[in-house]
Amino acid sequence: MDKRTNLNLSGRKHARVIIVGAGPAGIGAAVALARKGIRPVVLIDRASNVGGIPALCKKKPGAVPTFVSWLHGRALVGEQFVAGLEARLAETDVEVWLDSLVVEIHAAERRVTVASRAKGKLDISADAVALACGSRERSVAERGWLTGSRPARVFFTKHLFDFIDGNDILPMRRSIIVGSDLVAYSAAAKLSVSGAGQSIVLDRRRRPECNVFQRLYFNFWSRPKWHGSIQEVQVKGLGSVEGVKISDKKVLTCDSIVVSGNLIPNTELALLGGLEVRLPSRLLEIGPGNRLSSPGWFAAGNIRGGFHSAQWCYLSGKKVARSVLKYLA
Ligand SMILES: Cc1cc2nc3c(=O)[nH]c(=O)nc-3n(C[C@H](O)[C@H](O)[C@H](O)COP(=O)(O)OP(=O)(O)OC[C@H]3O[C@@H](n4cnc5c(N)ncnc54)[C@H](O)[C@@H]3O)c2cc1C
């Protein structure tokens, strides 16, 4: 798909609606708006392809899927889910700007500054702007309950997937997974299938964040041991991880820690650009009708906070499109 516009580098352009982020939420919003006759809708993403996180989760043949979406009784892996999004997008005249990083937003003017690989730096304004920039895993320090030394072999799930799926490397044999969302259970399954021992999943929550149905799915490959209601994880080991202390009496031995979940919304642009963002949670201030603090600004998908499924984010985009339509009317 190549629907990039031929913008003059320095020329500012105006769109009816700009959507920042072409993940499930951004595509949901863009498709819904275009179907209602809104144009031009400009969908901007820093990546070279649309799809957001699901597009990064291609299934390796024979491997445990990193991404699964259960739709109409079928389990779709990352590329299948993205193919569905692309097909819906292709039926519209949404302008998709790829390799285009939004570096600044200007709330009062409903304007964004884009650094585009092909076109350099340019500004574009709109009657309405929807932010659909997603979220990211909180750093170890930001979590606050992972204390102790910082030896080698503390990974994030992204690193684990890069090792196992991207490079056929298994740098651990006995892992403790901190966090209990869907991604944590997918990581445990990947480790088990790759030849590591059974992992341990632990979290501050009483019950795993991953729901029973999703856990049953990953049980096919592994049944990690669960430790809930953990108040503090003290990392042990100097050169490399040797274990974690989870209470006065209990130390679990391991050779690595995989950190999962605990997402933080990507709201820095909003904060710096003049939209109200709550601190320290960094959640956007969202009012009735999905409106942000400045007129004409909206937010869809994971940027609204929490860990949601890709389908939830797509539907969130559609819902926000209805709010944008009301605003434009
Ligand atoms: C490892 C992993 C596995 C997952 N597995 C599953 C699963 O199995 N099933 C499931 O349903 N969900 C899964 N999820 C969750 C799901 O992928 C997300 O909830 C969903 O993709 C969020 O959609 P979104 O559109 O809000 O954000 P994203 O998918 O994160 O998309 C945001 C987009 O915004 C772009 N962007 C961000 N900032 C800028 C900027 N400044 N300028 C331009 N573009 C920008 C990004 O490039 C990205 O394309 C998983 C998540 C992760 C991290």
Ligand as a Chemical Component Dictionary entry (heavy atoms), coordinates in Angstrom:
data_LIG
# 
_chem_comp.id                   LIG 
_chem_comp.type                 NON-POLYMER 
_chem_comp.pdbx_formal_charge   0 
_chem_comp.three_letter_code    LIG 
# 
loop_
_chem_comp_atom.comp_id 
_chem_comp_atom.atom_id 
_chem_comp_atom.alt_atom_id 
_chem_comp_atom.type_symbol 
_chem_comp_atom.charge 
_chem_comp_atom.model_Cartn_x 
_chem_comp_atom.model_Cartn_y 
_chem_comp_atom.model_Cartn_z 
_chem_comp_atom.pdbx_ordinal 
LIG C1  C1  C 0 4.342  -7.721  22.761 1  
LIG C2  C2  C 0 2.852  -7.470  22.714 2  
LIG C3  C3  C 0 1.985  -8.521  22.442 3  
LIG C4  C4  C 0 0.616  -8.298  22.380 4  
LIG N1  N1  N 0 -0.199 -9.343  22.127 5  
LIG C5  C5  C 0 -1.510 -9.126  21.952 6  
LIG C6  C6  C 0 -2.363 -10.193 21.584 7  
LIG O1  O1  O 0 -1.926 -11.344 21.496 8  
LIG N2  N2  N 0 -3.679 -9.924  21.348 9  
LIG C7  C7  C 0 -4.204 -8.657  21.469 10 
LIG O2  O2  O 0 -5.394 -8.457  21.195 11 
LIG N3  N3  N 0 -3.416 -7.635  21.870 12 
LIG C8  C8  C 0 -2.088 -7.839  22.104 13 
LIG N4  N4  N 0 -1.284 -6.812  22.473 14 
LIG C9  C9  C 0 -1.902 -5.506  22.690 15 
LIG C10 C10 C 0 -2.216 -4.788  21.376 16 
LIG O3  O3  O 0 -1.218 -5.035  20.430 17 
LIG C11 C11 C 0 -2.314 -3.305  21.640 18 
LIG O4  O4  O 0 -3.243 -3.090  22.673 19 
LIG C12 C12 C 0 -2.776 -2.534  20.401 20 
LIG O5  O5  O 0 -1.888 -2.742  19.327 21 
LIG C13 C13 C 0 -2.842 -1.057  20.730 22 
LIG O6  O6  O 0 -3.331 -0.384  19.612 23 
LIG P1  P1  P 0 -3.080 1.174   19.448 24 
LIG O7  O7  O 0 -3.514 1.517   18.074 25 
LIG O8  O8  O 0 -3.682 1.891   20.586 26 
LIG O9  O9  O 0 -1.503 1.354   19.603 27 
LIG P2  P2  P 0 -0.279 0.706   18.819 28 
LIG O10 O10 O 0 -0.599 -0.605  18.249 29 
LIG O11 O11 O 0 0.862  0.812   19.770 30 
LIG O12 O12 O 0 -0.051 1.719   17.618 31 
LIG C14 C14 C 0 0.416  3.019   17.855 32 
LIG C15 C15 C 0 1.024  3.527   16.576 33 
LIG O13 O13 O 0 1.378  4.891   16.772 34 
LIG C16 C16 C 0 2.621  5.137   16.155 35 
LIG N5  N5  N 0 3.211  6.295   16.814 36 
LIG C17 C17 C 0 3.456  6.459   18.138 37 
LIG N6  N6  N 0 3.984  7.668   18.369 38 
LIG C18 C18 C 0 4.057  8.282   17.155 39 
LIG C19 C19 C 0 4.520  9.562   16.742 40 
LIG N7  N7  N 0 4.998  10.465  17.611 41 
LIG N8  N8  N 0 4.469  9.854   15.423 42 
LIG C20 C20 C 0 3.984  8.969   14.521 43 
LIG N9  N9  N 0 3.536  7.738   14.868 44 
LIG C21 C21 C 0 3.571  7.417   16.162 45 
LIG C22 C22 C 0 3.401  3.848   16.355 46 
LIG O14 O14 O 0 4.417  3.701   15.389 47 
LIG C23 C23 C 0 2.304  2.798   16.193 48 
LIG O15 O15 O 0 2.199  2.347   14.865 49 
LIG C24 C24 C 0 0.089  -7.004  22.585 50 
LIG C25 C25 C 0 0.946  -5.947  22.894 51 
LIG C26 C26 C 0 2.312  -6.173  22.975 52 
LIG C27 C27 C 0 3.223  -5.031  23.336 53 
# 
loop_
_chem_comp_bond.comp_id 
_chem_comp_bond.atom_id_1 
_chem_comp_bond.atom_id_2 
_chem_comp_bond.value_order 
_chem_comp_bond.pdbx_ordinal 
LIG C1  C2  SING 1  
LIG C2  C3  SING 2  
LIG C2  C26 DOUB 3  
LIG C3  C4  DOUB 4  
LIG C4  N1  SING 5  
LIG C4  C24 SING 6  
LIG N1  C5  DOUB 7  
LIG C5  C6  SING 8  
LIG C5  C8  SING 9  
LIG C6  O1  DOUB 10 
LIG C6  N2  SING 11 
LIG N2  C7  SING 12 
LIG C7  O2  DOUB 13 
LIG C7  N3  SING 14 
LIG N3  C8  DOUB 15 
LIG C8  N4  SING 16 
LIG N4  C9  SING 17 
LIG N4  C24 SING 18 
LIG C9  C10 SING 19 
LIG C10 O3  SING 20 
LIG C10 C11 SING 21 
LIG C11 O4  SING 22 
LIG C11 C12 SING 23 
LIG C12 O5  SING 24 
LIG C12 C13 SING 25 
LIG C13 O6  SING 26 
LIG O6  P1  SING 27 
LIG P1  O7  DOUB 28 
LIG P1  O8  SING 29 
LIG P1  O9  SING 30 
LIG O9  P2  SING 31 
LIG P2  O10 DOUB 32 
LIG P2  O11 SING 33 
LIG P2  O12 SING 34 
LIG O12 C14 SING 35 
LIG C14 C15 SING 36 
LIG C15 O13 SING 37 
LIG C15 C23 SING 38 
LIG O13 C16 SING 39 
LIG C16 N5  SING 40 
LIG C16 C22 SING 41 
LIG N5  C17 SING 42 
LIG N5  C21 SING 43 
LIG C17 N6  DOUB 44 
LIG N6  C18 SING 45 
LIG C18 C19 SING 46 
LIG C18 C21 DOUB 47 
LIG C19 N7  SING 48 
LIG C19 N8  DOUB 49 
LIG N8  C20 SING 50 
LIG C20 N9  DOUB 51 
LIG N9  C21 SING 52 
LIG C22 O14 SING 53 
LIG C22 C23 SING 54 
LIG C23 O15 SING 55 
LIG C24 C25 DOUB 56 
LIG C25 C26 SING 57 
LIG C26 C27 SING 58 
# 
